Amino acid sequence: MSLAKTPLYLLLAIGVLSCQQDREESTQYVVTTPADLLVPPGFPPPEIPLDNPQTQEGIKLGRYLFYDKRLSDDNSQACASCHLQDYGFSDFNRFSTGIDGIEGDKNAMAIINLAWQDFFFWDGRSETMEEQAEEPVINPIEMHTTWEKVLMKLEADPEYQTLFTAAFGANAFTTENATKAISQFERTLISGNSKFDIGFAQTQDVLQPFPNFTLNENRGKDLFFSESGDCFHCHANPTFGAFGELQFSNNGLDSMLMPGSGREGVTGNPADRAKFKVTTLRNIEYTFPYMHDGRFQNLQQVIEFYNFGGHPSPTIDPNMKAAGTGRNWTQDQKNDLLAFLFTLSDIEFLTDTTFSDPF
């Protein structure tokens, strides 16, 4: 059959298949450079998605996107506007304010060691980093735009033409590729060179005195990893966060629990009411304010709260054993615990220029 006699619907189908094949071939053979994550000693291997391997080109593109204010509707805000490196990629404001002047109701979470986490946002509504990276752009109280608008702006920039093509091949300006790149960059934000890490490398045992610690820091460490402190159940070495279902906890902040609050809003299970994501304590000195609603401005207030023991409620975490009774730490113990928390600060992470604004 000649093309002249081919029915129109067949010609259209052939054209679609041809374009699809060209697109697949153009992206299938893109040559990228693998980029292994710099895993700190003692950390388990991170789980990298098979469909989004780490590459130098993807990380570079993701870094540009993370800092680009064109990801917002009025070109005034970037991801980095609410996740500042000096503050452990968190926001020192209790609630971040979007481009329309609307304030959110959750504190911006720190972006630290996300390669060892799953379930993102305080309620864990995004199961992957790639899903999480998509939401702030389209959120009406954050960047308040569409990915279509964002990609049109970026595609008009010759530099982004080069960056997207290098990372994903031709026809690469898609939401999926943009969020993959942002996730690749965020997975490189690894903190594992604190005073604690140096001491642990010397002893390999958190229950032994660290030779590089002061007396107060060692006493605080002992309290942290003891049943008297009970901190380690939710904030375990090496990430000082939590894994699996233990990632979500009701730590007794309130006695009256709002239906649908926390993880319950995602699962619909009343047993998850008021359970929020357990965040890492790494660089906790710099990631204030604290808790999902930023109610505590400093670590002294946080320590006083846990000394109080928390408010009993039906879904309170079993590890909050002193709820309603208190732990009765002495002032010296509270000072020691604060001194230990400061040993989780990683100044190199907070100042590493490979994580900084590339513009």
SULGIZI-V647507 format. One line per field, one symbol per residue. burial: b if it has 9 or more other C-alpha atoms within 8 Angstrom, else e. Layout:
BEGIN
burial: ???
END
This chain:
BEGIN
burial: eeeeebeeeebeeeeeeeeeeebeebbeebebeeeeeebeeeeeeeeeeeeebbbbbbbbbbbbbbbbbbbbbeebbbbbebbbbebbbbbeebbbbbbeebbbebbbbbbbbbbeebbbbbbbbbbbbbbbbbebbbbebbbbbbbebbbebbbeeeebbebbbbbbbbbbbebebbbbbbbbbbbbbbbebbbbbbbbeebeebeeebeebeebbbbbbbbbbbeebbbbebbbeebbbbeeebbbbbbbeeeebeebbbbbbbeeeeebbbbbbbbbbbbbbbbbbbebbbbbbbbebbbbbbbbbbbbbebbbeebebbbebbeeeeebbbbbbbbbbbbbbeebbbeeeeeeee
END
